[in-house]
Amino acid sequence: MVAGDLGYIQTLAVEQQQAGAAILDVNVGAPDVDEVEMLPRAVQAVQAVSSLPLQLDSANPQALAAALRVYNGKPVVNSTSGEDEKMEAVLPLCKKYGAAVVCLTLDEAGIPAEAEGRLAVAQKILDAALDVGMPREDVYIDCLTLAASAEPNAGIETLRAVRLVKQELGLKTVLGVSNISFGLPQRPLLNRTFLAMALLAGLDLPILNPGGEELQGTRV
């Protein structure tokens, strides 16, 4: 990216589509990369070689705005959280450009340890999104997968949070599945097991490595 090699980015996009990805996350955040300049260029380059929907991934609202202006179709923005400052920066952009948004269940106090706390953050973000005029179906909730190596109950509370968000709010859910196994042995086995449990709990949008065949083949 520092060298402006968009061909390499296009190659990765084609490889991931061929491996079975359903959505491609485009993130250009790296040292010495101007995200405001590079993110829209990367989006255009990927859309030139792939028909998959894209998830525009940046913590920089200016970069998101620049990419949203050139995006052809309906994108997903990754992400906002329950922090007031972030919601105020991101949600109006999503409304303006018709984008869906991934919403992290954390706020100024951090990530709630229990599922009920994450549900409360999800409700707060949903209310804010509806207030700016976004349709509720464009709000995707990431209940956040924490490493089981650091918190033994992490997986259980995440699964409970997914169920609560589906039952109480009826929203689509997102999880970065492999976070559960960070720092542990037998990561593929743990990831596959957790993914199956999350799908049963109501997970809609797992974030996976499309080259990981053991996860792609998971069924419930």
Residue pairs with C-beta under 8 A, 6 or more apart in sequence:
1 9
1 28
1 30
1 33
1 38
1 42
2 30
2 31
2 32
2 33
4 38
4 41
6 41
6 42
6 45
9 42
9 45
9 46
10 45
10 46
10 48
10 49
13 24
13 46
13 49
13 50
13 52
14 49
14 50
15 211
16 24
16 210
16 211
17 24
17 50
17 52
19 210
19 211
19 216
20 210
20 216
21 52
21 210
22 52
22 53
23 52
23 53
23 54
23 55
23 76
23 205
24 46
24 50
24 52
24 53
24 54
24 55
25 54
25 55
25 57
25 78
25 207
26 39
26 42
26 43
26 46
26 54
26 55
26 56
26 57
26 67
27 57
27 58
27 78
28 35
28 38
28 39
28 42
28 58
28 63
29 35
29 57
29 58
29 59
29 60
35 58
35 60
35 62
35 63
36 60
36 62
36 63
36 66
37 66
38 63
39 56
39 58
39 63
39 64
39 66
39 67
40 63
40 66
40 67
40 69
40 70
42 67
43 54
43 56
43 67
43 70
43 71
44 70
46 54
47 54
47 71
47 72
47 73
53 73
53 74
53 75
53 76
54 71
54 73
54 75
54 76
55 75
55 76
55 77
55 78
55 102
56 64
56 67
56 68
56 71
56 75
56 76
56 77
56 78
56 99
57 78
57 79
58 64
58 67
58 78
61 89
61 90
61 93
64 77
64 90
64 93
65 93
67 75
68 75
68 77
68 93
68 96
68 97
68 99
69 97
71 97
71 99
74 98
74 99
74 100
75 97
75 99
75 100
76 99
76 100
76 101
76 102
76 140
77 90
77 93
77 94
77 99
77 100
77 101
77 102
78 101
78 102
79 90
79 101
79 102
79 103
79 104
79 142
80 86
80 87
80 89
80 90
80 91
80 101
80 102
80 103
80 104
80 125
81 87
81 103
81 104
81 105
81 106
81 107
81 121
81 125
82 103
82 104
82 105
82 106
82 107
82 108
82 121
82 122
82 124
82 125
83 106
83 107
83 108
84 108
87 125
87 128
90 101
91 101
91 128
91 129
91 132
91 134
92 132
93 99
94 100
94 101
94 129
94 132
94 134
94 138
95 132
95 133
95 134
99 138
100 137
100 138
100 139
100 140
101 129
101 134
101 138
101 139
101 140
102 140
102 142
102 174
103 122
103 125
103 126
103 129
103 139
103 140
103 141
103 142
104 142
104 144
105 111
105 112
105 117
105 118
105 119
105 121
105 122
105 141
105 142
105 143
105 144
105 161
106 112
106 121
106 144
107 121
107 124
111 118
111 144
111 146
112 118
112 120
112 121
113 151
113 153
113 157
114 157
114 160
115 143
115 157
115 158
115 160
115 161
115 163
115 164
116 164
118 143
118 144
118 157
118 161
118 164
118 165
119 161
119 164
119 165
119 168
119 169
122 141
122 143
122 165
122 169
122 171
123 168
123 169
125 139
125 141
126 136
126 139
126 169
126 171
129 136
129 138
129 139
130 136
136 170
136 171
137 172
139 171
139 172
140 171
140 172
140 173
140 174
140 204
140 205
141 165
141 169
141 171
141 172
141 173
141 174
142 173
142 174
142 175
142 176
143 158
143 161
143 162
143 165
143 173
143 174
143 175
144 158
144 161
144 175
145 154
145 155
145 158
145 175
145 176
145 177
145 179
145 180
145 194
146 154
146 158
146 179
146 180
147 154
147 179
147 180
147 181
147 182
147 183
147 184
148 154
148 155
148 180
148 181
148 184
148 190
149 181
149 182
149 183
149 184
150 183
154 180
155 180
155 194
155 197
158 175
158 180
158 198
159 197
159 198
159 201
160 201
162 173
162 175
162 198
162 201
162 202
162 203
163 201
163 202
165 171
165 173
165 202
166 173
166 201
166 202
167 202
172 204
172 205
173 202
173 203
173 204
173 205
174 203
174 204
174 205
174 206
174 207
175 198
175 203
175 205
175 206
175 207
176 207
177 191
177 194
177 195
177 198
177 206
177 207
177 208
177 215
178 187
178 191
178 208
178 209
180 190
180 191
180 194
181 187
181 190
181 191
181 194
184 190
188 212
188 214
188 215
191 212
191 214
191 215
192 214
192 215
192 218
195 203
195 206
195 208
195 215
195 218
196 218
196 219
196 220
198 206
199 206
199 218
199 220
200 220
206 215
208 215
208 216
209 215
210 216
